[in-house]
């Protein structure tokens, strides 16, 4: 059973450029969440997608946008890159449950983005 | 304000030396508390979920416990392969949905 996969593994961009990161969820999962993790910090929530719509969003500017496809895979787009966008970008997948409890999120290996 | 604090920031242990990691949180509407392990340059790996005060979960040398304001990750007789960053993440209910809030983690180094 394949876990969460992300591509690419590493990426180098320059300021002002745009980047697209990709995520395939764990088999059977329908929800994808994206996180940004700076060096030495915990993951910071960017947004979550469910049923191809953005369901909730963290404190990130509109330069960060996303998309979820019918097969539940997802993309994270970042426009007008800044030096401060350099980080590990993590995708996590989960399955919505009807109990109201927080569902377990399973993480991919991440994409390391360096902005020069 | 919702906040998660993990202590210590870093911990160095000798192999076999037991210890505990702390996660203090102020989160409204707690919907569970999660522990993850993260190796350098990799994504977090799920360890435990705790839902109510007094609950305990165990896995090999790790045991997680939960109170109303804290969670502890106890490591018994650790081995070098337990070296990693341990992240705690309480879940809060906000805007109609659950959301994980991660602490900065505790970096654990276990030496032979």
Interface residues (C-beta under 8 A of the other chain):
Chain A: X4 X33 X35 X40 X41 X42 X43 X44 X45 X48 X55 X56 X58 X88 X90 X92 X100 X101 X102 X103 X104 X105 X106 X107 X108 X109 X110 X112
Chain B: X4 X31 X32 X34 X36 X41 X42 X43 X44 X45 X46 X49 X51 X87 X89 X91 X94 X95 X96 X97 X98 X99 X100 X101 X102 X103 X104 X105
